């Protein structure tokens, strides 16, 4: 795992999940927070292992791209995440 990144497995039920590493600086973007909320609704806070996001790979990629675009325009040197993101702690070993 790359330092400063969070691991995600992305895919809808019945699809093969793809693994993504996303910079933690992007996790506060509203589109990504929305996906994390959906993961929480489906799996709860006690979900074991990597963060699984139950959406299409295309939707996840659009959210990450939107977050990257906004970060380029509004780069901040401080880092604050909403409470929801803190509840998803990636494990030391992604399974």
N, C-alpha and C positions, 0 to 999 in steps of 0.2 A: 504494500500500500504506500502510495506517495504521501510524504509528510504534508499536512495541511489539507488533506482531502478526506472526504467521507465516501464509503463504499455503498453502492445501491445495486440491488437486483431489480430489474424492471421488466414487466410483462404482464399481460392480462391472463386470467385463469385459462389454462389449457395451452398456453403458448410457452415456448422455451424462453426462459428469462435470460436477459443479457446483463452483464456486469458493467457498471460505470463507476468511475472515480470523479467526484465533483469537489471543487475547491470549497472549503468551508466558508469562504467569504461570499459565496453566492447563495447560501442557505436561507438568508433572510428575505430574499426576493419573494414578492407575493405569489408568483406562479409556482415556485418551489414549495413555499409554505402550504399552499393549497394541496399539492400532491402529498406532502407529509401528513396533512390532516386526513386525507383519504386513507393513507396507510394506517394511521392511528385508528380511524373508524373501523377498518377491517380487521386489524391485528391487535389493537390495543397497545398499551405502553409496555407490557410484559413480553412482547414478542422476542424470541431468542434468535441470535444470529444477526446476519447483515440486515440492513433496512430494505424491506421488500416494498416496492411501490407498484400497486395494482393498476397500472395504466399501460397504454401502448407505448412502445419505444419512441414513436414519432412524437407523441404528446410530451413525453419526458424531455426529449431533445429540444423541442420548441421552448419549453420552460427554461432549460439551461441556457439556450441561445439568447433568450430575452434577458435573463439575469446577467449574462456576460456583456450584452450590449449596453445595459443600464450601468453596469460597473465601469465600463470604459468612459461613459459620460459623467458619472457621478462618483468617482473614486474617492473614498474616504480613508483616512489613516487610522481610524478607530473601528472597532468591530463590536456590534451589538446584535444579538439574535433574539427573536421572540421566545417566550417560554416554551412553546411547542417544540422547537428544534432541540432544546436542551434535553428533552425527554427521550430522544432517540440517540443513544450512545452506541456507536459501532463497537463491536467486540475487538479484542486484540487479534483474533484470528477470524477471517471471513470464511464462513462455511457455506 
